[in-house]
Amino acid sequence: SKKIASADEVKARQEAPKATVSAIKAEAQIYDPWATQPAVVQSFDAWHCKHGDRIVRDGEKNGRAYYGMSCIKTLNSGEQCETNWFVLNAEGAWVPKIASVK
């Protein structure tokens, strides 16, 4: 008659499974907009541009007051940034023109 092995005897006879090691395939470079860092966008306030501090332009023309912040570069240099013009609001404070805010 055959003897039935106990669970402990079966475990003792079995060899530990050998680990199989395989090389990991390198994934192709896929553009993932969520994983890449966004480009740093330089933003400047009304007082500064990429050339440095802006110059205040204010005065009166045709009976109307004007106020703006212009680039330090001259118009003839070809590098001058756009002037940020301001308008008077109902309280009498200078606020940026909607057209000059980008």
C-alpha positions in Angstrom: 0.0 0.0 0.0 1.2 3.5 -0.8 1.8 6.0 1.9 0.3 9.4 1.5 2.8 12.2 2.3 1.9 14.8 4.7 1.9 18.5 3.7 5.1 19.1 5.6 6.9 16.2 3.8 5.8 17.6 0.4 7.1 21.0 1.3 10.4 19.6 2.4 10.9 17.7 -0.9 10.2 20.7 -3.1 12.9 23.0 -4.1 12.5 26.7 -3.8 11.5 28.2 -7.1 14.3 29.8 -9.0 13.9 33.4 -9.8 13.9 34.2 -13.4 15.5 37.5 -14.3 14.8 39.1 -17.6 15.9 42.5 -18.9 13.4 45.2 -18.8 12.6 46.6 -22.2 13.3 50.3 -22.4 10.1 52.1 -23.3 10.2 54.3 -26.3 10.3 58.0 -25.6 6.6 59.1 -25.7 5.6 62.7 -25.3 3.5 62.9 -22.2 2.2 66.5 -21.6 1.4 65.6 -18.0 4.9 64.3 -17.2 6.9 67.1 -18.7 7.6 70.3 -16.9 5.9 73.4 -18.5 8.2 76.0 -20.0 8.9 78.9 -17.7 7.1 81.9 -19.1 8.6 85.2 -18.1 6.0 87.6 -17.0 6.6 91.3 -16.3 4.5 93.8 -14.4 3.6 97.3 -15.5 6.9 98.6 -14.0 9.3 96.1 -15.8 9.9 94.6 -19.2 12.6 92.3 -20.5 14.9 95.3 -21.0 14.6 96.5 -17.4 12.7 99.1 -15.5 10.1 101.0 -17.6 9.9 104.8 -17.9 6.8 106.7 -16.7 5.1 108.7 -19.5 2.5 111.1 -18.2 1.2 114.5 -19.2 -1.7 116.2 -20.9 -2.5 116.4 -24.6 -5.6 118.0 -26.2 -7.0 118.7 -22.7 -6.8 115.0 -21.6 -4.4 113.5 -19.1 -2.4 110.4 -20.1 -0.3 108.0 -18.2 1.8 105.0 -19.3 4.9 102.9 -18.7 7.2 102.6 -21.7 10.3 100.5 -22.5 13.8 102.1 -21.9 14.8 101.1 -25.5 14.2 103.7 -28.2 11.7 103.2 -31.0 14.5 103.4 -33.5 16.4 100.5 -31.9 13.8 98.1 -33.2 13.6 96.4 -29.8 11.2 98.6 -27.9 8.4 96.8 -26.0 4.8 98.0 -26.2 3.9 100.8 -23.9 1.4 99.9 -21.1 -1.2 102.7 -21.2 -3.5 103.5 -18.3 -6.9 105.2 -18.1 -8.6 107.0 -15.3 -11.4 105.1 -13.7 -14.6 106.5 -12.0 -12.7 106.9 -8.7 -9.9 108.9 -10.4 -7.3 106.2 -10.2 -5.1 105.1 -13.1 -5.9 101.5 -14.2 -4.4 99.5 -17.1 -6.2 99.8 -20.4 -7.8 96.5 -21.3 -6.0 96.6 -24.7 -2.6 96.8 -23.0 -3.1 93.8 -20.7 -2.0 90.6 -22.5 
